[in-house]
Amino acid sequence: MTDVKFIARPIKEIENAPNRWKSLEIGIFEVKSGKEKQIGAYSRNYGSFFNTFFHFKKDGQDFALYSPNYTGTRVMELPSCKDIGGEEPSSAGFCPVDFYVPTFAEFEY
């Protein structure tokens, strides 16, 4: 069985109105057997990507934490790239720069 992972990275810088910061188009890629295939994209309304995409598995299903808006965190279903919920943007919101989902292994003694 081949292990599949999902990554994201900026693929295009988007110019906005004068005196506004740039946005980014973020590509989502499936990586299988060392080969990348773009499966989706989203716009991020901030000119820096930081580490704002984190792939994780829950009950055998693939998801990602991601940040299309610089003041919020959302959850994406993979490989469909469907947004399934999260924080709404807030002008007084926190700007995430890195995501991590802790996991644990269950053991029986």
PyMOL commands that set and color helices and strands:
alter all, ss='L'
color gray80, all
select strands_A, chain A and resi 4-14+23-32+35-44+53-58+61-66+74-78+82-86
alter strands_A, ss='S'
color yellow, strands_A
deselect
rebuild
show_as cartoon
